[in-house]
Amino acid sequence: MTRAVAIQMDPVQSIDIDGDSTFVMGLEAQARGYELFHYGPQDLSFLDGEVIAKARPLELRREKGNHYSLGAEERISLEAVDVVLMRQDPPFDMSYITATHVLERIHPKTLVVNDPVSVRNAPEKIFVTHFDGVLPPTLISSDLTEMKAFRAEHKDIIIKPLYGNGGAGVFHLKPEDENLTVIHELFNEFYREPMIVQKYLPEVRQGDKRIILIDGKPAGAINRVPQAGESRSNMHVGGQAMKTELTSREQEICEIIGPSLKEQGLIFVGIDVIGDYLTEINVTSPTGLQEINRYNGVKLEADIWDSIEEKL
């Protein structure tokens, strides 16, 4: 009997087929004989105890300008599919959290990757605080007095939204910068949540390493080097991907966090490491598969599906 995978994601029309991790995960599922369905989080509903989605059959191809076909919309029960890939991009807002509550109703009868309860309980910049000895000096607060005291101690700091993604809203404040109060006011205007403030790590100039863990084990890594004059290394803001290997410290970090990831059903995770410090644990919609595949001659999406099929 044909197995089915429903992919909850952003519009398939706009993805970059040379960089999108969901794309290669879908291709791999398709090659293994799974029937694919595509739907957006706005198409997800809970009705009288049933989780349903207005989904469309999906076919993927590695052809630029012709990388997908979508069939007619169907109203499907997500209890009738084998796997749901929760792959829409953050922000990690109440819409995202609501989707985890809805998908929790079907998991694990329908395997949701990653476990929606764990996704909800592991916001990326907070989850990292659960592990001792891996985090750079960090403050999570809305209190300007606390932020000023943190800056007085550490001088050179980074400020960013607690639930942001992709490098959006990240500020690097050097010791002579006078904009702390203005940035605090700006964040309070746009966000209700606290901010995260961290000691600036100059090692970022040598790269911000993305490490992929599959079922708690490191599977590959890529180094992302920021452009000159830029403190963000995210590839969609100009960071350059470079081949890399894991250091002994990075192996140690993976050993510290790996068992917890596995225990919580976080099958596909991307962590960010700068120098000797873990800065984020990405559990919502991790990226980096294609870049690692190209540099290391691997196929990480196949390893992810091997892990998923073990659980099926």
Summary of the structure (lengths in Angstrom):
residues: 312
radius of gyration: 19.9
end to end distance: 14.0
largest distance: 65.2
contacts: 973
relative contact order: 0.14
helix: 35%
strand: 28%
